[in-house]
Amino acid sequence: MSSKKQFSYQHQLITNQPVLDNEEMQELLGGDHNNFQEETTSCNGVSWCASIALCPFTFFANFFTVNQNTEAVVLRFGRYEQTIKDPGCHCNPFCGRSVINISHKLQSVDLPRSQQRVVIDAEGNPLIVSAVATYQIVNSYRAALDVSMPENFLVTQGETVLKNVIATYPYEASDSMPSLRTHSSAVSLELKRQLQQRVTPAGILVHGFDLKEITYAPVIASAMLKRQQAQAIISARQAIVTGAVGISTQALETLKTSGVEFSPEEGTRLVSNLLTVLCAETDVQPTLPMQ
């Protein structure tokens, strides 16, 4: 597959459709905890009996608080019991109880976290890339029980997605093909889509995954700068020559319309002199023939 076809295919993957449809959102917000019946079990009864027997020495140990924008996943002897979503003070027997607090606040993280930030683009050029991911935990059960340390899970998956997506685009491209410089919003949307697919099992909703820095690595920065300068010079020369030809042609036609007669050799010499004046880098010094 040619590079142009590959880039076109990648460009087709980038759409303005929502990252999650209704079914995927329900899957993210739902979870295996729906299969549990939040009812008082025999273990819970034993815990209450033990707590009452030890009262008043451990009475206050039955109480704990849940902060705003936080949910508490309660385990009883290692088994899921319930998820407390209301902030405030709650009473639950302490015997065999463990509480996992999950924050639902909006968070952001810089990626990659490691010092090695060099990523290879589609043309094999080493780039220094950094991005920021904005996310929120929306499913406490999954974040507490289905993954270990959801924040680190997102960081690891985010670094993988960043490398995979950057590797499918060139840093610069011509013919309006998608590139990292000219299609940053589309690249960010693709980053967000792929990251969301990876972190849905952790109960995480990705709000954004945007590029923050993208430059050539120092090992090739000088060579790439020379190439950019050469391309800029070529583009400028093409514009100058095109304009000079247009001006010379228009001048020749204007003279003919005004009734100025001259031979083909004189017309050729006139056009040559105009092109020399218009395309020269330095100021032109006029010369007159001595006859």
Secondary structure, DSSP 8 states (H G I E B T S, - for coil): --HHHHHHHHHHH--SS-SS-HHHHHHHH--GGGGS--S--HHHHHHHHHHHHHTTTTGGGGEEEE-TTEEEEEEETTEEEEEE-S-EEEE---TTEEEEEEE-S-EEEEE--SS--EEE-TTS-EEEEEEEEEEEE--HHIIIIISSSHHHHHHHHHHHHHHHHHTTS-SS-STT---TTT-HHHHHHHHHHHHHHHHGGGTEEEEEEEEEEEEE-HHHHHHHHHHHHHHHHHHHHHHHHHHHHHHHHHHHHHHHHTT----HHHHHHHHHHHHHHHH-SS---------
